Amino acid sequence: MKINLLPPQERPQGLTRKKLFSIVSALVLFSYAVIFSYNQYVLWNLNDELLAVDAQYQLLRPAEQKMLAALAKQTAYNQRNSLLVKLSRERKSWHAALSRLGYITPPKVWLTQVSTVDRTYVKILGQAASYSELAAFLTNMGQDEIFTAPMLISADQDNRSNLTKFEIVVKIKET
């Protein structure tokens, strides 16, 4: 233990202002260094995570391009499909009418041309073995559930081949 017997003016002071300022400055500088180092560490970690995410994104790039191509194809398909649906609403399906026409045609009646006159009328040209076969064909058409009001436009007997050439206009029933 040391005892200081000097008068108070001559005694060495514990902390001078310069020392105190130096210590505070060193502590502030050290604090700034610690904060700066911590922020640099956080930035370094974020940069590593960003590089990892970018590498993963690059691996997913081909799948994204395939998805975009599939989306473009799907969009084109949907546009075509909507156009087809729109057109099919405006158009009449002739499959049922032509199938039914084939079903009600007698064996000795041959059709040479089937065409539409309007949206609801069909013009039929053909040949029959006789007038009675043609009459049976007209009767079948008049009694059918798809065809209505068959009109015989012309029927001429061909002397060379003994066939009756005919022209019929028939209306298709609305569905």
KEPA-474233 format. One record per residue (C-alpha): residue number from 1; x, y, z. Coordinates in steps of 0.5 Angstrom, whole numbers. Example, Ala and Ser with C-alpha at 12.3 -4.5 7.8 and 13.67 -1.06 7.14 Angstrom:
% KEPA-474233
{1 {25 -9 16}},
{2 {27 -2 14}},
% end
This chain:
% KEPA-474233
{1 {0 0 0}},
{2 {3 7 -2}},
{3 {1 13 2}},
{4 {1 20 -2}},
{5 {3 25 3}},
{6 {4 31 -2}},
{7 {-1 37 -2}},
{8 {-7 36 -6}},
{9 {-4 41 -12}},
{10 {2 37 -13}},
{11 {-1 30 -13}},
{12 {-2 27 -19}},
{13 {-9 27 -22}},
{14 {-12 20 -23}},
{15 {-15 21 -30}},
{16 {-14 27 -34}},
{17 {-18 30 -39}},
{18 {-14 28 -45}},
{19 {-14 21 -42}},
{20 {-21 21 -41}},
{21 {-22 23 -48}},
{22 {-17 18 -51}},
{23 {-21 12 -47}},
{24 {-28 15 -50}},
{25 {-25 15 -57}},
{26 {-22 8 -57}},
{27 {-28 5 -54}},
{28 {-33 9 -60}},
{29 {-28 7 -65}},
{30 {-28 0 -62}},
{31 {-35 0 -62}},
{32 {-36 3 -70}},
{33 {-31 -3 -72}},
{34 {-35 -8 -68}},
{35 {-41 -6 -72}},
{36 {-38 -5 -78}},
{37 {-35 -12 -78}},
{38 {-42 -15 -76}},
{39 {-45 -11 -82}},
{40 {-40 -14 -87}},
{41 {-41 -21 -84}},
{42 {-49 -20 -85}},
{43 {-47 -18 -92}},
{44 {-43 -23 -94}},
{45 {-48 -28 -91}},
{46 {-53 -25 -95}},
{47 {-49 -25 -101}},
{48 {-48 -33 -100}},
{49 {-55 -34 -100}},
{50 {-56 -30 -106}},
{51 {-51 -34 -110}},
{52 {-55 -40 -107}},
{53 {-62 -38 -109}},
{54 {-59 -35 -116}},
{55 {-56 -42 -117}},
{56 {-62 -46 -116}},
{57 {-66 -41 -120}},
{58 {-61 -42 -126}},
{59 {-63 -50 -125}},
{60 {-70 -48 -125}},
{61 {-70 -44 -132}},
{62 {-71 -50 -137}},
{63 {-77 -52 -133}},
{64 {-79 -45 -133}},
{65 {-78 -44 -141}},
{66 {-82 -51 -142}},
{67 {-88 -48 -138}},
{68 {-88 -42 -142}},
{69 {-88 -46 -148}},
{70 {-93 -50 -145}},
{71 {-97 -44 -143}},
{72 {-97 -41 -150}},
{73 {-99 -48 -153}},
{74 {-105 -48 -148}},
{75 {-107 -41 -150}},
{76 {-107 -42 -158}},
{77 {-111 -49 -156}},
{78 {-116 -45 -152}},
{79 {-117 -40 -158}},
{80 {-118 -45 -163}},
{81 {-123 -49 -158}},
{82 {-127 -42 -157}},
{83 {-127 -41 -164}},
{84 {-129 -48 -166}},
{85 {-135 -48 -161}},
{86 {-137 -41 -163}},
{87 {-137 -44 -171}},
{88 {-140 -50 -168}},
{89 {-146 -46 -165}},
{90 {-147 -43 -172}},
{91 {-147 -49 -176}},
{92 {-151 -55 -177}},
{93 {-148 -62 -176}},
{94 {-150 -65 -182}},
{95 {-147 -72 -180}},
{96 {-154 -74 -177}},
{97 {-158 -72 -183}},
{98 {-153 -76 -188}},
{99 {-153 -82 -184}},
{100 {-161 -82 -183}},
{101 {-161 -81 -191}},
{102 {-157 -87 -192}},
{103 {-161 -91 -187}},
{104 {-168 -89 -191}},
{105 {-165 -89 -198}},
{106 {-168 -96 -201}},
{107 {-163 -101 -204}},
{108 {-165 -99 -212}},
{109 {-164 -91 -211}},
{110 {-157 -88 -212}},
{111 {-156 -81 -210}},
{112 {-151 -78 -214}},
{113 {-151 -71 -211}},
{114 {-153 -68 -204}},
{115 {-152 -61 -203}},
{116 {-155 -55 -199}},
{117 {-159 -50 -202}},
{118 {-160 -46 -195}},
{119 {-158 -47 -188}},
{120 {-164 -52 -188}},
{121 {-166 -54 -194}},
{122 {-162 -60 -198}},
{123 {-162 -61 -205}},
{124 {-161 -69 -207}},
{125 {-160 -71 -214}},
{126 {-160 -79 -216}},
{127 {-162 -84 -220}},
{128 {-168 -90 -218}},
{129 {-169 -96 -222}},
{130 {-177 -94 -222}},
{131 {-182 -89 -220}},
{132 {-184 -94 -215}},
{133 {-177 -94 -212}},
{134 {-177 -86 -212}},
{135 {-184 -86 -209}},
{136 {-182 -90 -203}},
{137 {-176 -86 -202}},
{138 {-180 -80 -202}},
{139 {-185 -83 -197}},
{140 {-180 -85 -193}},
{141 {-177 -78 -193}},
{142 {-184 -75 -191}},
{143 {-185 -80 -185}},
{144 {-178 -79 -182}},
{145 {-176 -75 -176}},
{146 {-170 -71 -179}},
{147 {-173 -69 -186}},
{148 {-180 -66 -187}},
{149 {-183 -63 -193}},
{150 {-180 -67 -199}},
{151 {-181 -64 -206}},
{152 {-180 -67 -212}},
{153 {-177 -62 -217}},
{154 {-176 -67 -223}},
{155 {-176 -74 -225}},
{156 {-174 -76 -232}},
{157 {-174 -83 -235}},
{158 {-167 -85 -238}},
{159 {-169 -89 -244}},
{160 {-162 -91 -245}},
{161 {-161 -94 -238}},
{162 {-168 -95 -236}},
{163 {-167 -91 -230}},
{164 {-171 -85 -227}},
{165 {-166 -79 -226}},
{166 {-169 -75 -220}},
{167 {-168 -68 -216}},
{168 {-171 -67 -209}},
{169 {-171 -61 -205}},
{170 {-172 -63 -197}},
{171 {-172 -59 -191}},
{172 {-168 -61 -185}},
{173 {-172 -60 -178}},
{174 {-169 -55 -173}},
{175 {-166 -59 -167}},
% end
